[in-house]
Amino acid sequence: MSPALGFNTRVSFTDDAGPRAGLQDGIRLYAAAEELGYQSGWAYQRHFDHYLSSPLPFFAAVGQRTDRIRLGSAVLPMRYQDPVLLAEAAGTTDLLVDGRLELALAAGATGTWDGVFGGVEVDARTEARSRLRRFLAAVDGEALHVVDGPGQGAPVGTPIRVTPHSPGLRARLRQGVTSIDSAEHAARLGLGLITGTVLNGVAEGETFGAYQARVVEAYRRTWREAQGGDPPPVAVATSVLPGTSAALRETYAAYDLQRRTEGMAASRPRGALAPVVGADLPAGTRISPVHHGDPDTVVAAVLADPGIAAADEVVLFLPPAFDLTANQRLLADVARTVAPAIGWEPTS
């Protein structure tokens, strides 16, 4: 089966152009990707910065300008979500975009923003997983409450469920994973899987791609044990930058150097906050390599990457500081020069 092809965008904006321009450019990017035959587009959520903070209304807007491309979040950190409100918004959005919504959720321990998204008595990871379970119950249509008193909008004894309910949404939920442990957790919950550009638990001397392939294998093995049958398609994130001109090869090489020297602080739009984590990552943590160079060199690197080989869907990570023109050029060049080598066929 030929792999699907998607992209991951930050929907970023700069101080000078402002957020409205960034959002409009994000919509145009999805429309351009659909024209190229891409199967999916994923948007990252980041609060309090120069990036998309609320993906669901953005996807509802994209859905009115596109017809086929799947719309995915990668990722929504559950520690920051009200699970019932998120289930309502997700059901509404999915119905508006004709069942093209795919939510990738994160259940790991990230910054807690204590006092902003509600303080809790437990650690961030425990709280995130608790909220994830409640969200899944809400999307499944389970009764979350039984009316037990007057003034609650229904007779006593009425079971309360989230509306609107989108019946197919539960099967299109994924967990964004960074390790074998989180991949196994996703499989046990019956969630799909998408890996990110940062992985944890990498063995000494092991490449990013080799560990990514192990994460995918652990997920598929655990799924068969816990759920039975074949697991859903797995998506993996990767950075693929074929330079079809000398100028582009220079630009992409500079981005690679910046990512290797600055880590996750690389390629920020003007005005964005500087991440606390730089290139000096904790032991066992790796960021994805950048496959760049002339198209033939990139094709060879992609074909040799075990993480990409393990994928059912390849998701291209777009540098956050690239503008609309640069991203459109990159998507077109990948579709023309690299994707056919891995057997990709565009959606027409």
N, C-alpha and C positions, 0 to 999 in steps of 0.2 A: 504494500500500500504506500502511495506517495505521501510524504510528510506535508502537513499544513504549514503555512508561513504567516507569521504575525510580526508585530512590532510593539515595543513598549516606549511610551513617551511620557515625559514629566508634565506636559502642557505648561511649560514655564513662561514667565514674562519678565520683562526688564523694567527698571525704574522709569526709563524715559518713555517707552511705549505703553506701559500699564497693563493691568490684568484683562481688560476687555479685548485688547488686541491679541493677547496670548490665547484667550479662549476661542476667539474667532479663527486664529491660525490653527488651533488644535482641531476644530471642526473641518477646516479645509484639508488638513493632513489626512484625516480619516477618509474623506471623500476621494482624495487622490490615491490613497492606498487601495480603496475598493476598485477604482478604475484600473489599477495595475493587476488586480486579481488576488490581492492578499485576502487570507481567510479571517484574520482577526487583528484587532488593535487593542492594546492594553494601556491603561493609564494608571500612574502611580499616585497615591494620596500622601500629601505631606502638609501638615498644619503649620500655620504661622510663618509662612515663608513665601517665596516667589514661585510657587508651584500649585498645582490643582489640589484644593483642599476638600472639595465635595464632588466626587466623580459621578454620582447618580443623576443629578440634574444636567450635568454635562453630557452624559450618555443619552439622556432623553432628547437633548438638542441634536446630538449627532444622528440619532435615529431618524430624525425628520429630514436629514440631508443624505441619507444612505439607505440602501435596500437589502444588502446581503451580508456585509462584513459583521462578524461577531464583535461585541463590545465587552471588554473585560477589565476588571479592576485588578491591579497587581502592585500592591496589595492593600486591603483594608485591615488595619490593626484592630483586632476585636477589643483590646484593652480600652480603646477610645470610643467605642460604639455603645449606644443604647440598643440592645438586641431587638427589642420589639419595634422601636421606631425604624431601625434599619430594615427589618423584615417588611414593614409597610411600604417604605420607600422603594425597596428592591422589587416587590410585587408590582407596584405602580409602574416603575420604570420598565420592567420586563414586558408588561402588557403594551406599553406605549411603543416599544421597539420591536414588537411582533416576535417575542421569544428569542431575541438575540443576545440577551444579557448573560454574561458569565462572571461571577464574582469569585475572585481569589482572596481568601481571608488569611490573616496571620494570627496565630495563637501563641507566639513567642513573647519573651520578656523584653520590651523596649522601654524607652523613657516613659515615665508615668504621668508627667504633667500634673502632679498632685494638686488638687484644688481646682483644676480646670475641667477635667472630665469625671470628677467624682472621686473622692478618696475611698479607699477600701482597707479592710483589716488584714488582707492576705497579700502575698507577693503578686507582682504583675503577671507572671505566667499563669498562676492559678486562677486569677481573676479573668484573664483573657480566655482561658479554656472554659470557664464557667459561662461567660457571656456567649461564647461560640455555641455551646450546647443549647442554651436558651434560644439563640437565633435559629438554629437548625430545627428546633421544635416548632418555632413560630412559622417558619417557611414550610414545614411539613403539614401545617394545618392543624396541629394538635391544639386542644383546648388549654389555654394558658391561665384561665380563671373561671370560676363559676360564680355567677351573681349571687351574693349572699345577703343583700340588704336593699332597701329602697333607694331610689335616686341614682341608680347605676345604669339607667337607660334600657333596661330589659327586666322581665319578670325574674324573681328569685329562682335559682336553679338553672338559668340559661348558661350554657357553656360559651365562653368568649374566645373567639379565634381571630387571628389577624386577617384583615381584608385590605385591599383586594388580594385574593389568592391567585397566584399564577402556577398552574399545575405542573409545568415542566421545569420550573426553576431549580428545584432541589437537585435534579440530576446534572445541573450545570454549575454547581458550586465546587470550588477547589480550595485547597489550602496551599498557600505559598510557603515553601519549606526551605530550610537552610542546612539541614542535617539528616542523617539516617533516622534519628529518633523522631523528628517531626514528620518525616515521610511515613514512618510506620504509624504514627498517630493519625495522619490523614487517612490512611488505608482502613484503620479500625473504625473510623467514623463514617466510612463510605463516601469520602470526598475525593474529587479529582486532585491532580497534582500539577503544580508549576514550580520550577526551581528558579531562584533569583541569581543575581550576579555576585552575591556574597554567600559563601558556604562555611559552615563550622564543622569541626571534627575531622579535618583533613589530616591524614597521616604524614609524618615527616618524609619528605622526598616524593610525595604523591602529587600528581598534577591536578589542577582544578577539574579538567575534563574527566580524568579517571575517577575521581571521587564523585563527580556528578553522575557518572554512569552507575556507580555503586549505590547512590541514593535512589536512582530510578529502579534498579533491580530490587532493592530492599522494599520499596513501595509495592511493586508488582507481586513479589513473593508474599508479603503480608496481606495484600488484598485477597489473593487466592485462598489464603488460610482463613481470613476473617469473614470474607464476603462470598467466596465461591465464584467460579467463573472468571472471565477475563476482566481485567481492570479497564477503566476508561482511558482514552488517549492522554499521554503525558506530554506536557509542554516544558521546554527548557529554554532559559534565557541565554543569549550569547551576544558577543560584540563582533560584528562582521562589517569591515569597512574596505570594500574593493576600490582602489584608486584608479579610475579610468583616465586620469590625466596626471601629469607631473605635479601640478598645483594641488590636486586632491591628495595625492600620495604624501606630499609634504604636510598638508593639513592633518591627515589621519596619523602620520607618524608623530606629529607634535602632540596630538591628543593621547596617543599611547604613552608617550613619555610622561605627560602630565599625570595620567592615571597611575602609572607605576611609581611616580615620585610623590604624588599628593593623595593617592588613594581615592576615597569617596568624596574628597573635597574638590576633585577635578571637575572642570567644565561646568562652572556655575554661571547662571545668568547674572547680568549686572544688578547688584543690589541684594543678591541672595545671601543668606547667613552662611558663615563658614562652619562646616561640621566639626564637632569636637574630635571625631575619629579621623585620623589622617592615614598616611601610608604605613605607619608602624602598627600593624594589626596584632591582636592577641595570638598566642600560639594556637595553631590548628585552624585559623581563619584565613581564607583566601578570597581575593576578588578575581573575577573572570578575566582571562587574557583578552587582548584585542587582536583579532585576526585582520591584519592590514597589509597593504602592498599592492602590487599590480594584480589584476583579476586572477591570473593563473596561480600566483603564489597564494592568494587567499583561498581559492578552490582547493588547493593541495592541503592547506592547513585545516580547512573545514572537514575534508574527507578523512583526515587523520585524527580528528577530535572525537574521543569515545563518548563524551557527553552528548554531542550533537547526534552521533550515530544511534544513541539509545532513545532518541526522542521520536514521538509521533507528531510533534509540532515544534517548530523552531521559532523563537520569539526574539527579534532583533532589538537589542538595547540601543536606543538613540541617544547620543551625547546630549545632556540637558541644555547646554548653551547653544546648540545648533539652532538656527532659525528655520522658518518654514521652507525656504528655498533649498537650504542645505539638506534638510530631512527628505524633501521630495526627491532630490537628486540621488541621495543615498538609497532610498527605497527602490527607485527605478533601476539603479545600477545593480543592486543585489538581485532583483527580479530578472534582469537580463543576463548577468554574467556568472552568478554564483548559484542561485537557487536551482536552475536546471540540472546542475551537476549532482545534486542530491535527490533528484527525481521529482522535484516540485512541479506541480501543474497549476496554473492560475485558475481561479474561479471566473467564469465568463457569464 
